[in-house]
Amino acid sequence: MVREWGRIGCLGFGGPPAHISLLRETCVERHRWIGAREFEDALAACNLLPGPASTQLAIFCGWRVGGWRGALGGGAAFIVPGLVAIVALAALFLASDPPDWVAGAGAGAGAAVAAVAVQAGAALLPASWSRARAGGRGRWVAYLVAGGVAAAVVGPWVVLVLLACGLAEVAIRARIATALGGPWLLAAAASTGGLGALTWVAFKVGALSYGGGFVIVPLMQHDAVDAYRWMSADQFLNAVALGQVTPGPVTHTVAAVGYAAAGVGGALVAAAVAFAPSFGFVLLGARRFDVLRANPHVRAFLEGAGPAAIGAILGSAIPLAGALSEPWQAAVLAAAAVLLLVLRAGVVVVLVAAGVLGAVIGVAGGPLP
């Protein structure tokens, strides 16, 4: 089982759709460890949890096959290959004085990231809209806009907007007054630095990000670039691009941020903190996934936080595009948008092509950020 999960961790380019397909092919079709209905129910339950859904599904499948040992072993085998790759690439691309071809490749791939964010958010819109109740579609639009504005304007506070939208929907459904708790914790964490700050950023990524994938970008960008100055805006774009082109979960991006903050040790701490909630959710709650799916309050919360998360993904494209500094990067962004949104090209292919173009510009002596 560990060998199979490690294979998926090495070959899982393309984000959650690729991971889910590989897990289903392995667990349901080839080895028949899990029934098709149980697999679909587990996927639905993981989508109700905060954090990376495909990672949680890999951990659940490991638990289903081998108990808690399977959850830990399978989850680690799924996560580690991409983690090793992104730490190695972070050491290359985030160096203080990288070669021109490396700097150009990072600038090229980073220029396409805003288009990837729009593509990721747009892909989630139809299903989320169809799930919205007929009488609640006005609120759906409001939550979507709130998330988008928060990601574009308030940076690290976007997590409170996601929580507020979820709790607002619960309150509306239950017709009760709801108060949002916990802002003091975020304020306290934001006033500290060093390992404590890195731990808090990673915790937000792993435990408070509803929607997974690109919703972690606005959660990290303000903290990593503006608040703690662990990396420049261009380096952050590089980190996001690295999280997309390496196999395994996109949450690996937090390891690149951790590397910029405190080297290899920071990368490992950030990854451990970010992925720990996923292991905890599954190990503590896997037997209750059916109850979770049926709970009306949980579903109401997700119907509020979900659209806000999609809005945050779309809104993150604004500061990502604003971080570009060279005219040729704007041209790369426009080309990436056409390839992703009109021609439906693959994310990894587009990012690699943008990186190659940037490397050529760097070697040719073109202007670099």
C-alpha positions in Angstrom: 0.0 0.0 0.0 2.8 2.4 0.9 4.4 1.6 -2.5 1.2 2.4 -4.3 0.6 5.7 -2.4 4.2 6.7 -3.1 3.7 6.0 -6.8 0.7 8.4 -6.7 2.7 10.9 -4.9 5.4 10.8 -7.6 3.0 10.8 -10.6 0.2 13.1 -9.3 0.8 16.1 -11.5 -2.2 18.2 -12.1 -3.7 18.7 -8.7 -6.7 17.1 -7.0 -8.4 15.8 -10.2 -5.3 13.7 -11.0 -4.9 12.5 -7.4 -8.5 11.4 -7.1 -8.4 9.6 -10.4 -5.2 7.7 -9.4 -6.6 6.8 -6.0 -9.8 5.5 -7.5 -8.0 3.5 -10.1 -5.7 2.0 -7.4 -8.2 1.4 -4.6 -11.5 0.7 -6.4 -10.6 -0.7 -9.8 -7.3 -2.5 -9.6 -6.9 -3.8 -6.0 -10.6 -3.5 -5.0 -9.7 -2.5 -1.5 -12.6 0.0 -1.3 -16.1 -0.2 -2.9 -17.0 2.5 -5.5 -19.9 3.8 -3.3 -17.7 4.1 -0.2 -15.0 5.9 -2.2 -17.5 8.5 -3.5 -18.9 9.0 0.0 -15.4 9.5 1.4 -14.6 12.0 -1.3 -17.8 13.9 -0.5 -17.0 13.9 3.2 -13.4 15.1 2.5 -14.8 18.0 0.5 -16.7 19.1 3.6 -13.5 19.4 5.6 -11.2 22.4 5.6 -7.8 21.8 4.0 -6.6 19.8 1.0 -9.4 17.4 0.1 -7.3 15.1 -2.1 -4.7 14.7 0.7 -7.4 13.8 3.2 -8.8 11.3 0.7 -5.4 9.7 0.4 -5.2 9.5 4.2 -8.7 8.1 4.5 -8.0 5.4 1.9 -4.9 4.5 3.8 -6.9 4.3 7.0 -9.6 2.2 5.3 -6.9 -0.3 4.0 -4.5 -0.4 6.9 -6.0 1.3 9.9 -4.1 4.1 11.6 -0.8 2.7 10.4 -2.1 2.8 6.8 -3.3 6.4 7.3 0.1 7.5 8.6 2.2 5.4 6.1 0.0 6.0 3.1 -0.4 9.7 3.8 3.3 10.2 4.3 4.1 8.3 1.1 1.6 10.5 -0.8 3.0 13.8 0.6 6.8 13.2 0.8 7.8 12.9 -2.9 6.4 16.3 -3.8 7.7 17.8 -0.6 11.3 16.7 -1.4 10.9 18.1 -4.9 9.6 21.5 -3.9 12.2 21.9 -1.2 15.0 21.1 -3.7 13.5 23.5 -6.2 13.0 26.2 -3.6 16.7 26.0 -2.8 17.4 26.7 -6.5 14.7 29.3 -7.3 14.7 31.2 -4.1 18.5 31.6 -3.8 19.7 35.2 -3.2 21.6 35.4 -6.5 20.3 32.7 -8.8 21.7 32.3 -12.4 19.9 34.4 -15.1 18.2 31.3 -16.6 16.8 30.3 -13.2 15.6 33.8 -12.4 14.1 34.1 -15.8 12.3 30.7 -15.5 10.9 31.7 -12.1 9.7 35.1 -13.5 8.1 33.4 -16.5 6.3 30.7 -14.6 5.3 33.2 -11.9 3.8 35.5 -14.5 1.3 32.8 -15.4 0.2 32.2 -11.8 -2.6 34.8 -11.8 -4.2 33.1 -14.8 -3.9 29.7 -13.1 -5.8 31.2 -10.1 -8.6 32.4 -12.3 -8.8 29.0 -14.1 -8.9 27.2 -10.7 -11.7 29.4 -9.4 -13.7 29.4 -12.6 -13.6 25.6 -12.6 -15.4 25.5 -9.2 -18.1 28.0 -10.0 -20.7 25.7 -11.9 -20.9 23.0 -9.3 -21.1 25.5 -6.4 -23.8 27.5 -8.1 -25.8 24.3 -8.8 -25.6 23.3 -5.2 -26.9 26.7 -4.0 -30.6 26.7 -3.1 -32.9 28.7 -5.3 -33.8 31.0 -2.4 -30.2 31.4 -1.4 -28.5 32.3 -4.6 -28.4 36.0 -3.7 -26.5 35.1 -0.6 -24.2 32.9 -2.7 -23.3 35.9 -4.9 -22.7 38.0 -1.7 -20.4 35.3 -0.2 -18.5 35.0 -3.5 -18.0 38.8 -3.7 -17.0 39.0 -0.1 -14.3 36.3 -0.6 -13.0 38.0 -3.7 -12.8 41.4 -2.1 -11.1 40.0 1.0 -8.4 38.2 -1.0 -7.7 41.3 -3.1 -7.7 43.8 -0.2 -7.2 42.5 3.3 -4.7 39.6 2.7 -4.3 37.5 5.8 -7.8 38.3 7.2 -9.5 36.4 4.4 -9.8 33.4 6.7 -12.1 35.4 9.0 -14.2 36.3 6.0 -14.5 32.6 5.0 -15.5 31.7 8.6 -17.9 34.6 8.8 -19.7 33.6 5.6 -20.0 30.0 6.8 -21.4 31.0 10.2 -23.7 33.6 8.6 -25.3 30.8 6.5 -25.7 28.6 9.6 -27.3 31.5 11.5 -29.7 32.3 8.6 -30.7 28.6 8.3 -31.2 28.2 12.0 -32.6 31.7 12.5 -30.3 32.4 15.5 -27.7 35.0 16.2 -24.1 33.9 15.7 -20.9 35.6 16.9 -17.6 35.0 15.3 -14.9 34.1 17.8 -11.1 34.0 17.5 -10.0 37.3 15.9 -7.8 38.0 18.9 -5.8 34.8 18.1 -5.1 36.0 14.6 -4.1 39.4 15.8 -1.8 38.0 18.4 -0.1 35.7 15.8 0.3 38.5 13.4 2.2 40.5 16.0 4.9 37.8 16.4 7.6 36.7 14.1 10.0 33.8 13.6 8.9 30.2 14.1 5.6 31.2 15.8 4.5 33.3 12.8 5.5 30.5 10.4 3.6 28.0 12.4 0.5 30.2 12.4 0.6 30.7 8.7 1.0 27.0 8.1 -1.8 26.2 10.4 -4.2 28.6 8.5 -3.2 26.8 5.3 -4.0 23.3 6.7 -6.9 23.9 9.1 -8.7 27.0 8.0 -8.7 26.9 4.2 -12.1 25.9 2.9 -12.0 24.9 -0.7 -8.3 23.8 -0.7 -6.0 24.3 -3.7 -5.6 27.9 -4.6 -7.5 29.3 -1.7 -4.3 29.0 0.3 -2.6 31.7 -1.9 -4.3 34.7 -0.3 -3.9 33.2 3.1 -0.1 33.2 2.6 0.7 36.1 0.3 0.3 39.0 2.7 2.1 37.2 5.5 5.0 35.9 3.5 5.6 39.1 1.5 4.4 42.1 3.4 4.0 41.2 7.1 7.1 39.1 7.7 9.1 39.8 4.5 10.3 36.3 4.2 10.3 36.6 0.4 9.8 39.2 -2.3 6.6 39.3 -4.4 8.4 37.7 -7.3 9.7 34.9 -5.1 6.2 34.3 -3.8 5.0 33.9 -7.4 7.9 31.4 -7.9 6.8 29.5 -4.8 3.2 29.3 -6.1 4.4 28.1 -9.5 6.6 25.4 -7.9 3.6 24.2 -5.9 1.7 23.7 -9.2 4.5 22.0 -11.2 5.5 19.5 -8.6 3.6 16.3 -7.9 1.3 15.9 -5.0 -0.9 18.4 -3.2 -0.8 22.2 -4.0 -0.4 22.7 -0.2 3.3 21.9 -0.7 3.6 25.6 -1.6 3.7 26.3 2.1 7.0 24.4 2.3 8.6 26.9 -0.2 7.4 29.7 2.1 8.8 27.9 5.1 12.1 27.5 3.2 12.3 31.2 2.5 11.6 31.9 6.2 14.0 29.5 7.9 15.7 27.2 5.4 15.1 23.4 5.2 14.0 23.3 8.8 11.4 25.9 8.2 10.1 24.0 5.1 9.7 20.8 7.2 8.0 22.6 10.1 5.6 24.4 7.7 4.8 21.2 5.9 4.3 19.3 9.2 2.0 21.9 10.6 0.0 22.3 7.4 -0.6 18.6 6.9 -1.2 17.7 10.5 -4.9 18.8 10.6 -5.6 16.5 7.6 -4.2 13.5 9.5 -6.1 14.6 12.6 -9.5 15.0 10.8 -9.3 11.6 9.3 -7.8 9.6 12.2 -10.4 11.2 14.6 -13.4 11.4 12.4 -13.2 8.8 9.6 -15.8 6.6 11.3 -18.2 9.5 11.5 -17.9 10.7 7.9 -21.5 9.6 7.2 -22.7 11.7 10.2 -20.7 14.6 9.0 -22.2 14.6 5.5 -25.7 14.4 6.9 -25.3 17.2 9.5 -27.4 20.2 8.3 -25.2 22.7 10.2 -22.0 21.4 8.6 -23.6 21.6 5.1 -25.0 25.1 5.8 -21.5 26.2 6.9 -19.9 24.9 3.7 -22.6 26.5 1.6 -21.6 29.8 3.0 -17.8 29.3 3.2 -17.6 27.5 -0.1 -18.6 30.4 -2.4 -16.4 32.7 -0.3 -13.5 30.4 -0.9 -14.1 30.4 -4.6 -14.2 34.2 -4.5 -11.0 34.3 -2.6 -9.3 32.1 -5.3 -10.5 34.5 -8.0 -9.6 37.6 -6.0 -6.1 36.3 -5.4 -5.4 36.9 -9.1 -5.4 40.7 -8.5 -2.4 40.9 -6.1 -0.7 38.1 -8.0 -0.9 40.1 -11.3 0.0 43.3 -9.4 3.3 41.7 -8.4 4.5 41.5 -12.0 7.1 44.2 -12.8 8.2 43.6 -16.4 6.2 44.2 -19.6 7.0 40.8 -21.0 5.6 39.2 -17.9 2.2 40.9 -18.7 2.4 39.3 -22.2 3.1 35.9 -20.6 0.1 36.3 -18.3 -2.2 37.2 -21.2 -1.0 34.2 -23.2 -1.4 31.9 -20.2 -5.0 33.2 -19.8 -5.8 32.4 -23.4 -4.2 28.9 -23.1 -5.9 28.0 -19.9 -9.3 29.7 -20.2 -10.0 29.5 -23.9 -7.9 26.6 -25.2 -8.2 24.5 -22.0 -4.5 23.7 -21.9 -3.1 21.9 -18.9 -1.8 23.9 -15.9 1.5 22.1 -15.7 2.1 22.4 -19.5 1.4 26.2 -19.4 3.6 26.8 -16.4 6.5 24.9 -17.8 6.2 26.7 -21.1 6.1 30.0 -19.4 9.2 29.0 -17.4 11.1 28.0 -20.5 10.2 31.3 -22.2 11.4 33.2 -19.1 14.6 31.2 -19.1 15.3 32.1 -22.7 14.7 35.8 -21.9 17.0 35.6 -19.0 19.8 33.9 -21.0 19.4 36.5 -23.8 19.9 39.3 -21.3 16.3 40.5 -21.2 15.0 42.5 -18.2 14.3 40.4 -15.1 12.4 41.4 -12.0 
